[in-house]
Amino acid sequence: MLTACAAAPMPGNSAAANESSVPPVSSPGPASLADSVPVGRPAPNVSAMAAAALAELGRLPVKGSAPMTGYRRSAFGRAWSDDVSVDKGRNGCRTRDDVLQRDLTDIEMRGRCTVLSGWLDDPYTAQRLRFERGVDVKRIQIDHVVALADAWRTGAQQHSPQRRVEFANDLRNLQATAGWANQQKGSSNAASWLPPNRSFRCTYVARQIQVKRAYDLWVVPPERDAMRRVLTKCVG
């Protein structure tokens, strides 16, 4: 049976509060980055979020890029695995459908997991896109906010196989977006690619920092400098 529903806000994952429902932070002083970065939506208080992200950026290790030796997609497990302990893990739905349920609106479902159709207000491009399952599958894709290849060259190759699976299926690191934007980004970090929608760039960079902190990844010097430039413009 087909049912229509609106996507509910994503509940907080095991390591962070629900970013989309946390009230705006009045001052940047003690703000936690985990509590200030919205998932899939514009920031409620961009200045406070950017200030918290800048503080977190200062705590990230800065190193050179590790070689890509041994990298392959399968190093991060089977795509959209539900066998993870992060938010929505082991709920019986593939991660891709969990992301679609979170990021789309006016959703039509088949059963509890399968998203048949809906609308995406794409934060990367500021486009409103129609999703229909099985129709033009390249139109809407799921982006890893910190790309898998970038994670590999900044520390993930040292992680256990299961931790890499968790990383690849952590909703904090996943965003539905226009397929062309996802393809354009590829494995780029913030030094070589930012969302075309400039109003989302601070949120995007803050999410990258949040994910890198959560998974003990580092930033390379040009990436750190690019992140700092983006966030500095948003403070105040």
Helices and strands as residue ranges (DSSP letters): E 2-5, G 33-35, H 46-57, G 73-76, H 95-103, E 105-110, E 114-121, E 128-132, E 140-144, H 148-152, G 156-158, H 161-168, G 171-173, E 174-178, H 179-185, G 198-200, H 201-214, H 221-234
